[in-house]
């Protein structure tokens, strides 16, 4: 780590230490934008480009909120990736319990499958829970779970998604599926398919190497992966392991 990177990391740590529960955040939580502004954000559940096809309850703003401990651990990840010209990009962070309840209600309505062609073309919606893609008590509600990918630091803006756009299967080739400026991970985010299992080697070798890069750097800095989704990680030493929060995701102003 060179001197500039050390200074940057110390500044990040300082920001984490002084960030308080401003803007009505509970004590111990921070806005990632304040803590680590270099991490890119693509908060999918505040819009309609997700497996449900609409904004989830509790998401009033496209802001990543995390516990201070999880944000600090991500600072180490971001600093390491920056040495290779790479950056993290988050899709989802803290998730209110009301959003999980919203997903639960949606899952019981068989006819609501507007986004099936992209996010779960080969999976029966009724099997989401059995297969582990959706859970009744989400770790996201505890504030130390994050869904994320890797992008180049000098990445271009991704194409905007518009409701009604043609949907392409999330496991289609990198050139054909929705291109969200992530490096190739073999599937898109929230792809409910065996192809999303982190160690599934049926994907191309480059994508598999990218998954292993993300997995190894996250594990090295204190996060635990799961076996169903390459993008999902939880801080091992999370501060609220049994608390499921329900405050809304709101903007800072």
N, C-alpha and C positions, 0 to 999 in steps of 0.2 A: 504494500500500500504506500503510495507516494505522499508527499507532504500536503498537497492540495486535497487529496482524498481523505486524509486524516482530519484536516481542518473541517471539511464538509461533514464528516461523520460526527465530530464534536459539536458542530452547530446543530445538527439534527438532534443529538442527545439533549442539548441545552433546550431546544424548542420543546421536546417532550417533557422535560422537567418543569418548565414554566407554564405549559398549557394547562389551564384549569377547566372547570366545568362551565365554561362560558356558553352562552346561547342555550341555556337550559339542559345541557348534556349532564347526565348523572356523573357524580364523582368517579374518576378513574377512566373515563372515556375521552377520546380526542377525535377531532376531524383529521383524517389522513392528509388532507390538503394543507393543513397547518403544520403537521408534524413532519411530513416528507413530501414537499411539493413536487419533486421530480417524478414521483410515481404517477403514471397515467391512470385515468379513470374512465370506465365505460360501464356505467351502472345500469344493467339491463332491466331491472325490475321496476324502474321508474318510467319506462317506456313500454312499447308494445312488441319489441323484438325479443321475445322470450317464449318459452314453451307454452305459456298460457295465452299470450297474444294481447295482453293489456297490462296496465300498471297494477301492481299488487297493493293491497290495502296497507297503509302505514308508510308508504314511500311518497313523501311530499316533495322530495328533492333528490337529485342525483349526486349524493354525497356519500363517500365511504367513511363510516364511523367504526372505530375499533377501541378495544381497551388499550391503555397506555403501554402495557407489556407487549401486546401483539404488534403494535406500531413500532416499538423499539426493536423488536426482533426483525421486522421487515426492513428496518434501516440497515441492519447488517447485510441482509440479502441484497438490497438495492446497491449498497456500496460495493459488494463483490461483483455483481453483474456489470456495474458501470466500468469496471476495469477492462471488460471485453466489448464495450460499446453497446451494452444492452440495458434494458429497463424492465421493471415489472409493470403490468397493467392489471388493475382489479376490475372484476365484474360484479362482485357482491361481497359485502363485509358483514357488519352487524345487520341482523334481520329481525324486525319486531315479531313477537308471537302472533299478533293479528295478521301478519302476512302469511305465516305458516297456516293459520286457521283458514285464511282465504284460499290457499292451495288445497287444503283438505276439502273444502266445500266444492271447489272446482273439480276435484278428482272424482267426486260422486255424481257429476253431471255428464253422463256418457256422450251426449250430443255435442258438447263443447270441445271440439278437436280441430280448431282453425289452423293450428301450427304443426299438426302431425307430420305433414310432408317434409318439414325441415328437421324437427327436433326428435321425433320418435317414429319414423316411418315403418320400422319393423317390430315395434314394441306395442303390446296391448296396453292402453291406458290403465286398465284395471290391475295390471301387474306392477305398476310403479313402486308400490310399497314392498312387495315381495322381493323385487329385484334390487332394492336399496337405493333407487334414484330419488325417492321422496320419503321422508321420515316424519312421524308425528311430533317428535321433539327434536328440533334442529339445533345443532351446535352453533349455528349462526346467531341464535338468540342469546347466546352467552357472551358474544362480543369478541371472541378470539379466534373465530373461524373465518377464512377468507377464500374466495374463488378468484383465481388469477392466472395470468399467462406471462409470456416474455415477448417484448417487442424491441426492435432496434431503437436506440436513443434518437437517431435521426430519421424516425419513421414519418411517412406521409399521413395525412388525414385519411380516415377510412371512409368508404362510401356511406352515405346516409341511407338508413332503411326507412321505407315508407310503407305504411299499412296497405296491403293489397299487392305488394311486390311479389313476383313469382318466387316460390319457395323451392330451394334445392336441398336435397338430403345433406345433413350435417356431416356425413361420412364420405361425401363425394370428394373428388380430388381437390387439392389446394386451389387449383386454378378455377374450378367450377363452383364450389360452395361459396356461401357468403364470406367475403374477404374483409376481416375486421382488423387488419394490419398486425396481427399476431404472427410470430414465426410459425411455421407449419408444425402443428401438434397432432396431425393425423385426423382430427375431427374439429368441429367448431365447439364453442362453449355450450354447455347444457345439452350435449348430444346424448340422448338416452338410448344407448346401444352398446353392445359388448366392445365395439371398436374404441370406446372411450376408456376402457379399463387401462390403467397406466402401463401395465406390463404386457398388454396385448401386442404381440410381435407380428400380427398380420398387416399392420400399417407399414408404410415405407420406412426404410432405415434412417433417413434423415429426421423424420418426424419422431421416430422412437428415440433417437439420440437427444432431440430437443426435450422430450418428456423426461428423460433421465437427468438432463441438466437441471431442469426445474425441480424435479424430485430431490436430487442430491443437495442442491443449494438450500432448499427449504428445510430438509432434514438436518443439515449441518448447523442451521441457525435456530433449531428448537421446535420445528413444526412436524406434525405427524400427518402422513397421507392416508387416503382410504383406497380401497381396491376397485371401486366402481367409477371414479371420476379423476382424470389426470389433473384437473384444475383445483381440487378441493384439499385444503390443509387446515389443521387446527393446532394452535400453540399447545405443546405438551404441558407446560406449566401455566395453564390458563388461570387467571385470578378468580373467576366465578364459575367453577366447574358444575355447580348444581343450581345456578340461578338463570332463569329464562326471562329476559327483559322484554318489555312491551312498549317502550317509549317510541314515538314515531321518528323516522328519518326526516329531518327538517334541514333547511338551509340555515346558514349562520346569521342571516339578516332578516 
